[in-house]
């Protein structure tokens, strides 16, 4: 490259920078643990699964990607809860509105069964499914690792098994 071409290239690049043509970093996505207030265990995708329809459970918090979640607004106060490891959304199996329907992960889409409202209760939140109005709940208010997560009418367990803290 000649001396003049090199100078022209540098001047051109400088001019573009002056016009605001700079690389913009992507917004940083924040992932956090979702900790059950009753058991003090975390919302967990078993065995780092990437499979659709994989049941979600609670497990002792370890901070691995299968326990880290981010919230992505879907408008009107509803969110997708997306797992860091699988990049899949928290969902209710088969879009069921039944009590005790299993909470799973599936590829994110616009279904209301993947949209959750975070209703503040004390220091935590209830995760309320848009399609059913029911809460993500630790089955049988269990304190054990590997207890499944189900949907159940909000406020009816008499425990903190429906309350989640993000941190």
N, C-alpha and C positions, 0 to 999 in steps of 0.2 A: 504494500500500500504506500502510495507516495505521501510525502509530507503534507501536501495540500489536501488530499483526500482524507487523511487522518484528522486534520484540523477541522475540515467540514463535518466529519462524522461526530467529533466531539462537540462542535457548536450546535449541530442538529439535536443531539441528545440533550444538551443543556437547555435548548429552547423547549423541547418537549417537557422536561422537568419543570420549567418555569410556567408552563401552561397547566400544570397539575396532573400530568400523566405519570403518576408514580404507582408502584405496586402497593395495593392496600391489603394488609394482613386480614385473614379471615377472622371473624369474631371467635373469641375463645369460648369453647363450650365447657361449662362447669358440671362435673359429675360429683354426686354426693351419695353417701349411704342413706338408706331409708331404714330407720331403726324402730322396731316395734316398742311402744311404751311399756307394755306388759312384760314381755319376755326379755327385752333388751337384746334381741337378735335381729339380724338384718334380712331384708328382702333379698332373695338369692335365686339365681338361675342355676339349678343343679349341674355339677360337673362341667361348668363352662359351656353348656350346650348351645349350639347355634340352630337347633331344630325348631321349626314352627310347631305350635301346639304343645310345647314343653311346659309342664306344670311348674309353677313358681312355689317356692317354699321359704321358710325362715331358717337361718343358720347362723351360728356364732360369727360375729363380724370379724372380717380379716382384711377388708379394704381391697380385695382383688376386683378385677373388672366385671366379674359376674355378679358383684354386689353394688356396683356403682351405677347410678341413674341420673339422667338429666331430664329436665322438663322443657317441652317445646310447646309454646302456645298454639292452640287451635281456635282461639277466639272465644268470646263470651264467657271467659273464666274457666275454660276447659284446657287440659294439657294432654299431650302424649307423654308418657313416662318411658324413656328409651334407655335400654341397657347398654353400657359401654362396650362390653365384650361382644355381644351378639348383634348389636345395632337394631334389635327388635323391640316392639312396643308391648307394654303390659296390656293384656286383653282378657276378656271373659270368654271361655271356651264356647264355641258355636253361637256366640252372641246371646247366650241364654239369659233369661230374666229370672230364672229359678233361684230360690234360696239354696245355698251350698254349691252353686256352680263353681267350677274350678277356674282360678285365675291362671293364665298361661302367658307365654310370649308368642307373638306372631309378627310377620313383616308388617310394618306400619302402613296404614291406609286411612281412609276417611270414615270408617265405621264408628258409630257412637260407642260401641263396646270397648274401643281403645281410647276413649276420651274420658279423662278423670278430672273432677273438680276437687280442689284441696280446701276442705272446710276446716277452719281453725277450731280446735277444741283444746282449751288450756294452752299448754306449751307445744302441742303437736297438731297434727292434721288427720282428719278422716279422708280417705281416698274414695270418692263417690263416683261410681260408674254412671256416665251420662245416660246410657240406654235403659238402665234399670233403677237408678236412684239408690242402689245398694252399695255397701262399703266393703272394701278389701279387708278381710278379717283372717286372723290366724285360726285355723280350724280347731274347734273345741277349746279355744283359749289356751292351747298347749304352750308349755314352756320349753318343749324339746326341740332339738335340731331336727331338720327335715320335716317339720309339721307343714302341711300344705296350706296354701292361701286360697280362700274361697270368697265369694260375695255373700253377704248376709245383711238383713235390714239394719240400718244404722241405729246405734244407740240401744240395741236390744240384748247385748251379751252380758251386761252388768260388769264388764271388765274393761281394761284398756287394750284389748286385743284388736281393736279397730283403729287405734291411734298410732300415728307414725311421726317420727321426727326426722328431719333431714339435717345431716351434718357429718 
